Amino acid sequence: MSRQTRNIFIMFIILLTFTFTMFPGCKGSDTREKVDDTVEELAGKKQVDRMKEMQKDIGDITERESERMDDLDETVSEEDE
């Protein structure tokens, strides 16, 4: 193997090593999460998610109150008999 070919091969290995060590940590970094969080906030996604959660909670509360009223009506009906 000639000296020039060997040097190119070594540079290629070094380049691959740097490439593999630089990119694996980028996806889960704190900075990436903060950027995603900020983008979601600016786009209004968080507001929509909060609104959906509130609607779900209101639906659950309404259902529980309806069940309580039904139970109360049954109790009053039994007392009248």
N, C-alpha and C positions, 0 to 999 in steps of 0.2 A: 504494500500500500504506500502510495507516495505521501510525502509530507503534507502537501496541500490537501489531499483527500482526507488525511487523518485530522487536520485542523478543522476542516468543514464538518466532519463527523462529530468532533468534540464540541464545536459551537452549537451544532444541532441538539446535542444531548443537554447542554447547558440551557439552551432556549426552552426546550421541553420541560426541564426541571423548574425553571422560573415560572413558566406558564401554569404548570400544575400546582405550584405552591401559592400563586396569587389568587386564583379564582374560586377555590372551594369555600372560602369563608365569606364571600360577598353576599350570598343569598340570605343567610340568617343573621346578619350583623344588626346591631342595635340601630345604627344609622338608617339602614334600609327600612326597618320597622317604623322608625319615626317618620321617614319620608312617606311611607304608605299610609300611616295614620293621618298625617297632615293632608295628603291628597284626598283621602276619604272625607275628612272634615270639610275641606273646601268644596268638594263636589256635592256635599249634602247627604252622602250615604249614611253617615252616622245619625243624622236627624231622622231620616226615613226609618232606620233600624229602631231608634228610640220610639218613634211614633207607632210602629208595628207592635213593639213590646207593650206599650201603653194600651193599645187596642186589645191585645190579648188579655192583659190584666183586667181591663174593664169588662171584657166578655166573661172572664172567670168570676168576677165579683157579681155581675148581673145574674149569672147562672146560680151562684150560691144563694143570693137573695131570693131568687125565684123559688128555689127549693125550700128555703125557710118559710116563705109565704105559703107554699103548698102544704107544708107540715103544719103551719099555724091554722090554716083553713080546715085541715083534717081534724086537728085537735078541737077546734070550736065546734065542728059538725058532730063529733062524738059526744061532746058535753051537752049539746042540745037534745040528743036522743035520750 
